[in-house]
Amino acid sequence: MIPKRTVALPMIGMIAGTRAALGAGIALLLGERLDPKPRKAVGWTLVALGALTTFPLVAEVLHGQPEPAAAGG
């Protein structure tokens, strides 16, 4: 049986923010409408920020305390 975890709303917001930064960075790297040099600089920065901040947050959720099992049968 898979253990259930409770995740607080601020944690969900932080995870969503890191994923949004990662996605925006990838979009900038793949896009072609802006000047290449600043677009790539900002794109790589957002990718790095999104990736590096996602790992600790996911680890905290996965290695946090699981919900106690429901009493009863």
N, CA and C of each residue as an Amber inpcrd file, in Angstrom:
protein
   219
   0.8440000  -1.1790000   0.0000000   0.0000000   0.0000000   0.0000000
   0.8930000   1.2480000   0.0000000   0.5290000   2.2200000  -0.7740000
   1.2880000   3.4590000  -0.8800000   0.9250000   4.3680000   0.2870000
   1.9330000   4.8600000   1.0120000   1.6220000   5.7500000   2.1360000
   1.0800000   7.0950000   1.6370000   0.1040000   7.6180000   2.3520000
  -0.4720000   8.9200000   2.0070000   0.3270000  10.0100000   2.6920000
   0.4700000  11.1380000   2.0240000   1.2090000  12.2690000   2.5720000
   0.3160000  13.5010000   2.5300000   0.4570000  14.3250000   3.5400000
  -0.2450000  15.5950000   3.5710000   0.7600000  16.6770000   3.2140000
   0.4000000  17.4960000   2.2360000   1.2840000  18.5730000   1.8030000
   0.5500000  19.8870000   2.0360000   1.2060000  20.8020000   2.7420000
   0.6070000  22.0910000   3.0640000   0.4890000  22.9350000   1.7990000
  -0.4790000  23.8170000   1.7940000  -0.7280000  24.6640000   0.6390000
   0.4880000  25.5100000   0.2550000   1.2280000  26.0980000   1.2080000
   2.4300000  26.8540000   0.8050000   3.4700000  25.9810000   0.0930000
   3.5870000  24.7180000   0.5080000   4.5300000  23.8090000  -0.1450000
   4.0910000  23.5340000  -1.5840000   2.8070000  23.3580000  -1.7890000
   2.2920000  23.1470000  -3.1430000   2.5750000  24.3750000  -4.0050000
   2.4140000  25.5540000  -3.4180000   2.7060000  26.7920000  -4.1410000
   4.1730000  26.9010000  -4.5150000   5.0650000  26.5130000  -3.6030000
   6.4970000  26.5650000  -3.9070000   6.8600000  25.5720000  -5.0000000
   6.2910000  24.3820000  -4.9490000   6.5560000  23.3860000  -5.9850000
   6.0430000  23.8830000  -7.3330000   4.8440000  24.4510000  -7.3510000
   4.2980000  24.9780000  -8.6000000   5.1550000  26.1190000  -9.1450000
   5.6600000  26.9610000  -8.2550000   6.5130000  28.0690000  -8.6910000
   7.8090000  27.5910000  -9.3150000   8.4110000  26.5560000  -8.7250000
   9.6580000  26.0430000  -9.2850000   9.4160000  25.3880000 -10.6390000
   8.2940000  24.7120000 -10.7670000   7.9630000  24.0820000 -12.0580000
   7.6650000  25.1450000 -13.1090000   7.0320000  26.2410000 -12.7030000
   6.7430000  27.3310000 -13.6350000   8.0400000  27.9900000 -14.1090000
   8.9970000  28.1850000 -13.1940000  10.2880000  28.7670000 -13.5820000
  11.0090000  27.8540000 -14.5650000  10.9750000  26.5650000 -14.3100000
  11.6000000  25.6080000 -15.2070000  10.9470000  25.6500000 -16.5870000
   9.6290000  25.6640000 -16.6120000   8.9110000  25.7220000 -17.8850000
   9.1500000  27.0110000 -18.6400000   9.1830000  28.1280000 -17.9270000
   9.4350000  29.4160000 -18.5840000  10.8480000  29.4520000 -19.1560000
  11.8070000  28.8900000 -18.4290000  13.1760000  28.8420000 -18.9250000
  13.2980000  28.0130000 -20.1850000  12.6430000  26.8690000 -20.2030000
  12.6590000  26.0190000 -21.3950000  12.0000000  26.7340000 -22.5630000
  10.8920000  27.4220000 -22.3010000  10.2090000  28.1640000 -23.3640000
  11.1110000  29.2520000 -23.9410000  11.8470000  29.9490000 -23.0840000
  12.7630000  30.9770000 -23.5720000  13.8900000  30.3750000 -24.4020000
  14.3900000  29.2280000 -23.9870000  15.4670000  28.5960000 -24.7380000
  14.9980000  28.0990000 -26.1030000  13.7520000  27.6800000 -26.1800000
  13.2290000  27.1640000 -27.4440000  12.6490000  28.2510000 -28.3360000
  12.3100000  29.3890000 -27.7450000  11.7090000  30.4790000 -28.5090000
  12.7280000  31.2020000 -29.3740000  12.2180000  32.0010000 -30.3110000
  13.0990000  32.7290000 -31.2170000  12.6890000  34.1790000 -31.4000000
  11.7250000  34.6810000 -30.6410000  11.2080000  36.0320000 -30.8700000
  12.0320000  37.1340000 -30.2260000  12.7590000  36.8380000 -29.1590000
  13.5330000  37.8520000 -28.4570000  14.9960000  37.7950000 -28.9090000
  15.7660000  38.8030000 -28.5060000  17.1930000  38.8050000 -28.8270000
  17.8530000  37.5720000 -28.2110000  18.6900000  36.8840000 -28.9860000
  19.2320000  35.5980000 -28.5180000  20.0700000  35.6670000 -27.2390000
  20.9480000  36.6390000 -27.1010000  21.8570000  36.6380000 -25.9510000
  21.1170000  36.8020000 -24.6170000  20.2780000  37.8280000 -24.4320000
  19.5710000  37.9300000 -23.1460000  18.5320000  36.8190000 -22.9490000
  17.9140000  36.3730000 -24.0360000  16.9170000  35.2960000 -23.9410000
  17.5600000  34.0270000 -23.4110000  18.7360000  33.6830000 -23.9370000
  19.4170000  32.4710000 -23.4770000  19.9180000  32.6250000 -22.0490000
  20.4010000  33.8060000 -21.6910000  20.8880000  34.0240000 -20.3220000
  19.7540000  33.8610000 -19.3140000  18.6320000  34.4930000 -19.5880000
  17.4840000  34.3870000 -18.6750000  16.9120000  32.9750000 -18.7060000
  16.8550000  32.3690000 -19.8830000  16.3320000  31.0020000 -20.0130000
  17.1340000  30.0050000 -19.1980000  18.4680000  30.0360000 -19.3310000
  19.2980000  29.1090000 -18.5680000  19.2240000  29.3790000 -17.0690000
  19.1030000  30.6440000 -16.7030000  18.9740000  30.9810000 -15.2840000
  17.6840000  30.4030000 -14.7100000  16.5910000  30.5580000 -15.4410000
  15.3080000  30.0150000 -14.9600000  15.3170000  28.4910000 -14.9230000
  15.9300000  27.8540000 -15.9110000  16.0220000  26.3920000 -15.9050000
  16.8200000  25.9240000 -14.6870000  17.9550000  26.5630000 -14.4430000
  18.7800000  26.1730000 -13.2970000  18.0410000  26.4130000 -11.9810000
  17.4150000  27.5730000 -11.8520000  16.6670000  27.8920000 -10.6420000
  15.5330000  26.8930000 -10.4220000  14.7720000  26.6330000 -11.4660000
  13.6490000  25.6980000 -11.3500000  14.0900000  24.2890000 -11.0110000
  15.1540000  23.8230000 -11.6620000  15.6240000  22.4570000 -11.4230000
  16.2400000  22.3150000 -10.0340000  17.0930000  23.2490000  -9.6690000
  17.7980000  23.1310000  -8.3910000  16.8890000  23.3170000  -7.1820000
  15.8280000  24.0750000  -7.3220000  14.9260000  24.2650000  -6.1850000
  13.8190000  23.2120000  -6.1280000  13.5970000  22.5100000  -7.2230000
  12.5830000  21.4550000  -7.2170000  13.0490000  20.2510000  -6.4030000
  14.3040000  19.8620000  -6.5410000  14.7880000  18.6550000  -5.8750000
  14.6320000  18.6770000  -4.3570000  15.0340000  19.7320000  -3.6570000
  14.8550000  19.7200000  -2.1960000  13.3840000  19.6930000  -1.7740000
  12.5310000  20.3800000  -2.5390000  11.1120000  20.3960000  -2.1840000
  10.4860000  19.0200000  -2.3630000  10.7880000  18.3480000  -3.4540000
  10.2480000  17.0050000  -3.6880000  10.8110000  16.0270000  -2.6570000
  12.0910000  16.1600000  -2.3300000  12.6840000  15.2820000  -1.3210000
  12.0000000  15.4620000   0.0300000  11.6660000  16.7130000   0.3630000
  10.9760000  16.9680000   1.6310000   9.6010000  16.3100000   1.6500000
   8.9000000  16.3600000   0.5380000   7.5820000  15.7310000   0.4670000
   7.7140000  14.2110000   0.5410000   8.6580000  13.6400000  -0.2010000
   8.7950000  12.1850000  -0.2420000   9.3330000  11.5960000   1.0570000
  10.2110000  12.3340000   1.7180000  10.8270000  11.7990000   2.9350000
  10.1800000  12.3550000   4.2070000   9.1100000  13.1100000   4.0510000
   8.3810000  13.6250000   5.2100000   7.6130000  12.4990000   5.8950000
   6.9910000  12.8340000   6.9810000   6.2240000  11.8530000   7.7280000
   4.9290000  11.5140000   6.9970000   4.6610000  10.2370000   6.7850000
   3.3840000   9.8460000   6.1690000   2.2290000  10.0650000   7.1400000
   1.0340000  10.1630000   6.5880000  -0.1630000  10.2770000   7.4390000
  -0.3070000   9.0380000   8.2720000  -0.7710000   9.1730000   9.5150000
  -1.0140000   7.9690000  10.3140000  -2.1380000   7.1450000   9.6900000
  -2.0150000   5.8470000   9.8070000  -3.0350000   4.9500000   9.2570000
  -4.3560000   5.1590000   9.9920000  -5.4360000   5.0510000   9.2560000
  -6.7740000   5.2160000   9.8550000  -7.0500000   4.0480000  10.7890000
  -7.6020000   4.3590000  11.9390000  -7.9410000   3.3160000  12.9070000
  -9.1800000   2.5680000  12.4310000  -9.2150000   1.3470000  12.7460000
 -10.3990000   0.5630000  12.4020000 -10.1070000  -0.4050000  11.2750000
 -11.0860000  -1.1670000  10.9270000 -10.9070000  -2.2560000  10.0560000
 -11.0270000  -2.1420000   8.6640000
